[in-house]
């Protein structure tokens, strides 16, 4: 990691969005390649890449050593891929109701994600002619 990247981390931690955008620009190919190797699917890797950067942005204040940004980011990516694989495994084991929709989760964070997806789907359907 270069000194300029370390400085960008410090700027991003202080709230400068452009600094975080530059960090994303500098590291996205590396993180995408790692995720693609882990999941073996381009589209899934792209989704996980977005989740990785969202988590990193929210957690940037927890990064104790700015010069360790890349390893920290790659660890977030690995954890994101692991969590996605676990989620996929749980979904395969979850029974479906008669209509084919998955049974609602009892976990609050999963219910929030399900509701968010449902709202996005409804918006997409309403935008159709």
HUBEL-V345631 format. One record per run of one state. SS is the DSSP state (helix for helix, strand for strand, loop for the rest). FROM is the first residue (numbers start at 1). LEN is the number of residues. If there is no record, write none. Layout:
SS_FROM_LEN, SS_FROM_LEN
//
This chain:
loop_1_2, helix_3_11, loop_14_3, helix_17_23, loop_40_2, helix_42_21, loop_63_3, helix_66_28, loop_94_2, strand_96_1, loop_97_5, strand_102_1, loop_103_5, helix_108_20, loop_128_2
//
